[in-house]
Amino acid sequence: MYEDVTFNLPTTTLRGRLYLPPTDEEPSPVVIAHSGIGSVAEGIYDLAPTFTESGSAVLFYDHRGFGYSDGLPRQEVDPLQFARDLRDVITLLSDHPRIDAGRISLLGLSLGGLVSLLVAGTDHRIASVVAIVPPISGFSARGLFPADALRQLDEDLARDRSAQLHGAEPRMLQTSGVRVPGGPDVMFDDPEGWAFVQRYMDLPSFRNELTLSSAGRVFEAEVGGYAPRIVAPVLMVLASNDTVAPVADARAFFDDLRGEKELWEYPGQHYGILLDNYRAIISRSMSWIAGRRHPVPAVAV
């Protein structure tokens, strides 16, 4: 059972689906769930039963500029803006008659984990948060690129910024794929990431591309300083050999958390643990969230 939902924000409109649990309990707790960079809500609709069968509603929605949501430029990743939007979504979702505003949790995968941690560090309405293989440092993300490619990227970012300021359309690059001489610019070229993104390729709302300026937006995002500010219980799910979202950064973030926290590590690389354990991780995470469903005192935000 789901309903299509629309969130009219001051500068754009976001769209998604709210799945409600088959329960007599009203209002229900809810989890707001996001996947990784460039992903769309449509790609994880099939996970809804994992949430609803535990007695929780789940909201999936597209970030601005992606999927079925409005927003220009299209395919522009901006983690800081996504976090601001998520806080507005929480405010609007709290008005829903079937939702318990005191039991709103966040679950994010990769970039979704980064955004969830940003919001948990700035918004005390969050009941609990699960961050699965989250990137913590935008500066560390620069290490995804070979030195010569990074120099070229910085030059291209500067040229693209200037061109856009003079009215040009944003330059685009491929999100995931294989970097080949003379081929398209590719942000992520790890084979496991390319295998994982195949789950989205046939979806009508998905495009395997990002604005080049998305890389610059990602480089700006630093989550580490927010760890001491988070008061909600936090579960971090990490890949022991993660270099896409460097695991050392995530471990340091976990150490800096001051409240209730739990850490799970799976052996392998960023997307590798998801290829092997995706549904199991989500299911296990929902069991963890269900154990922390005490209401959060209402705060006007």
Protein Blocks (a to p, Z undefined) as FASTA:
>chain_A
ZZddddddfkbccdddddddddfbdcdddddddddehiafklmmmmmmmmmmnopacddd
ddehiajbgcddehiacfklmmmmmmmmmmmmmmpmkbcfklcccddehjlmmmmmmmmm
mockbfbdcdehiafblklmmmmpcfklmmmmmmmmmmmmmmmmnopacddddfbdcdde
hiacdfblcfklmmmmmmmmmpmkbccbddfklmmmmmmpcfklmmmmpmbdcdddddfk
lcklgfklmmmmmmmpmbdcdddddeddfklmmmmmmmmmmmmmmmmmmmmmcccddddZ
Z
